[in-house]
Amino acid sequence: MAPAITADGLSKTFKVKVRDPGLKGALQALLKPRYRDVHAVRDVTFAIEPGEIVGFLGPNGAGKTTTLKMLAGLLYPTSGRVAVAGFAPWGGGPAFKRRIALVLGNRQQLVWDLPPEETFQLNRAIYDIAEPDYRERLAELVALLELGDLLDKPVRQLSLGERMKCELAAALLHRPPILFLDEPTLGLDVTAQEAIRRFLTQYRDRHGATVLLTSHYMQDVTALASRVLIINRGRLLYDGALAALVARIARTKRIELVLADGVTAEALAAFGAVKEFRFPNAVLEVPREDAAATSARLLAALPVADLSIEDPPIEDVIRVAFARGVEENE
Amino acid sequence: MIRRYVALIRNAWLVDLQYRASIVLWLLWGVTEPAVALGIWWGIAGDGQVAGYARADFARYFFALMLVNQLTIAWDSWYLDGWIREGELNFRLARPLHPAHEAVAENIAYKARTAGMILVVWLVVSLVWPAVRLPVAPGRWALTAAAVLLAAAMRFFISFTTGLLAFWTTRATAIMELHAGVSLFLSGRLAPLALLPPAVAGVAALSWFPYMLAFPVELLTGAAQGPAVVQGFAGQLVWLGVWIAAYHVTWTRGLRRYGAVGG
C-alpha cells in the first residue's frame, strides 16, 4: 500500500524583514528594507503509512507547524516534494481538502457565539455530507467524545477542554482519512487530555485514519504514537520508534529501589550515582550496559525489598535529543 | 453551492440575533450620515435650487442613497485583515470552500437585514412625507436593481482585495479607511455629484467611485436618463472587471506569500 504521507527533501525558507531598533531603524526599514532568510524547514524526508499515529516533536520554532502547514497545503514549500493521500497538497483543491482535517490548537473554527451544533451543520453543508451520514457520524462523535450536553450551549460558555472536543468533532464530521493535529491538548487539564488521547486512538482503530500530531506533552506521544519524528532548527533529527530513541540517546538506566533497614546513601554510592534517596526509596543511575550486573550486586550485597530497572524519563531523553541531536549519541 | 450559502447565511443571522443591540446601532449609523447631509443641503437649498436640486430632490436623493449604500456596502477588508493577521485564514484555507464564498454570504446576510429595515423606514416615512415617494416605474426599478447588484459586486471586490493587502502590510484597514474617506466626496455620499466643483467632478468621472453609489442612486431617483444610463452601466462593468482582475492577482500572489502567522 502506498504511504499516506510522504515528504521528500521538503524545505521552507521565509524572508524576514530585518529592522534595527529605534526611529532610525524604522525609517531605514521603510526606505531601504533588508531581509534575511529564515530556514524554517530544511531537507526533511519521511513517509507515513496509512493508519499510523506519528508524534512530531521539537522545541518551539523547530519547524513542526510549518511542516504541518505544508502537508495541509497552506504553505508552499520552497523546495522538495510532498504527497498526501495521493495529492500534491498545494493546489490539491477540494478533493484533497475533503481527505484531510487540520486542527490547530489555538485557532478554532467553532463559531464563538453559537452552540457547536451550528458549526457542525455548517460543515455538513460545506463538506456535502448527506443527512443520514451526518446523523450517524455525529452520534458516533458525540458518544466517543462525550459531547452529549454540550451541543446546545454557546461555544463561549464551554471550557477549553470542551471546546477542543467540539473542535475535533467539527473537523472529523467529513471523516477524513488523514489528520493533522497541532497541539490538540494544549492548555487542557489531565482529564481532558486523557479524553482526547482515548478518542484519537479509538478514531484511528475504527476508521484506519493516519494521524500526525505535534505536542509538548510527552504523555500524548507515549500514549498515542508508535513512532516519533524529532525536528529541531528545521532539520529532522530522528525518525523511528520511541523505544529505539531511548535506547539510542539514554546512556544510563535508573535502578529504583525499595530498601530494608540499615542502608545509607553512602553505602549506595558505591554502586552508582545516587539520584534520589528518601528512605526506604532510592534511585540510582548507572551506565546502561552495567544495569543488569549492578542490580545483581545490589541484591547480593544489600537488604533490598524491591528493585526495578527503568529508562530515564522520556522528557529527559527528548531534552537531550533536542539539545545535542540524535546521531552524536549513537 | 446553494445549500452552503443557505447554511452560511443562516449562521450569520443566528450570530446577529445574539447581538440585537448592535444591529440597531448599525442601523442608526446607516441612517445618520445621509440624514445629516440631507439636513445641511435642506438648509442650503431653502426655497430655491442648488445645481438643479430643490429640497424634495435632496430628500429623494438621500433616502435612495441610504438604501443603496446599505445594499452595496462591504466590510470584508476588516474581516480579512483579522483572518490573515490572526491566523484565522488557516482553517478556512483547509476547507473545500473558497473563503470568498463565506464573505459573500456574510454580505448577503447583513445587506438583507439592514437594507430590509431601511426599506421599512422609508416606506413609513413616505406615507407621511410625499417628497420622498418614488414614482411607480418597474422598468427603472429593474435597472436600479441591476446597477445595485453591479455596485455591490464592485464594492465587495474592492473591499476584499484591499483586505488581502494584509498579506503584505499590517495597515490594510488604514488603506480601506482612506478609500472610504475619498469615497465620501467622490461617490456622492456627501452631495450629489452635480454639486461637485468641475475639477473634482472631472477626477471623480475617471475613477470607480461614482459607479459605487451615485450612479445607482441617480438611476433610482430618475436623475440619470438616456445616455447617462448606458454610460453608467458601461463604467460599472469596466471597473468591476478591473477590480476582479486586481482581486485575482492579489489573491494568487498573497497566498504564495502567506506566512500563516499565528497557529
Contacts between the chains, C-beta under 8 A, distances in Angstrom:
chain1	res1	chain2	res2	distance
A	14	B	259	6.2
A	65	B	263	7.2
A	66	B	260	8.0
A	69	B	90	7.4
A	69	B	260	5.3
A	72	B	94	5.6
A	73	B	93	7.5
A	73	B	94	7.3
A	74	B	90	5.8
A	74	B	93	5.3
A	74	B	94	6.7
A	74	B	258	7.2
A	74	B	260	5.5
A	75	B	258	7.1
A	75	B	260	5.9
A	76	B	255	7.9
A	76	B	256	5.8
A	93	B	96	7.7
A	94	B	96	3.5
A	94	B	97	7.7
A	95	B	96	7.8
A	97	B	94	6.1
A	97	B	95	6.1
A	97	B	96	4.1
A	98	B	96	5.4
A	100	B	94	6.8
A	101	B	94	7.8
A	102	B	90	7.1
A	102	B	91	6.6
A	102	B	94	4.2
A	104	B	87	7.4
A	104	B	90	5.8
A	104	B	91	6.9
A	104	B	263	4.2
A	106	B	262	7.4
A	106	B	263	5.9
A	107	B	86	7.7
A	107	B	87	5.0
A	107	B	88	6.0
A	107	B	90	5.8
A	107	B	91	6.4
A	107	B	262	6.7
A	107	B	263	4.0
A	108	B	91	7.7
A	109	B	91	4.3
A	109	B	92	8.0
A	111	B	11	6.0
A	111	B	15	6.6
A	113	B	14	7.9
A	113	B	15	5.0
A	113	B	18	4.5
A	113	B	19	7.7
A	114	B	11	6.6
A	114	B	14	5.4
A	114	B	15	6.3
A	114	B	18	7.6
A	118	B	11	5.7
A	118	B	14	6.1
A	119	B	11	7.9
A	121	B	7	6.2
A	121	B	11	8.0
A	122	B	7	4.9
A	122	B	8	6.8
A	122	B	11	5.5
A	123	B	95	7.9
A	124	B	7	7.5
A	125	B	3	5.0
A	125	B	4	4.7
A	125	B	6	7.2
A	125	B	7	3.6
A	125	B	8	7.7
A	126	B	4	5.7
A	126	B	7	7.3
A	126	B	95	5.7
A	126	B	96	6.8
A	126	B	97	4.9
A	127	B	95	7.8
A	127	B	96	6.6
A	128	B	3	7.8
A	154	B	18	7.8
A	182	B	263	7.2
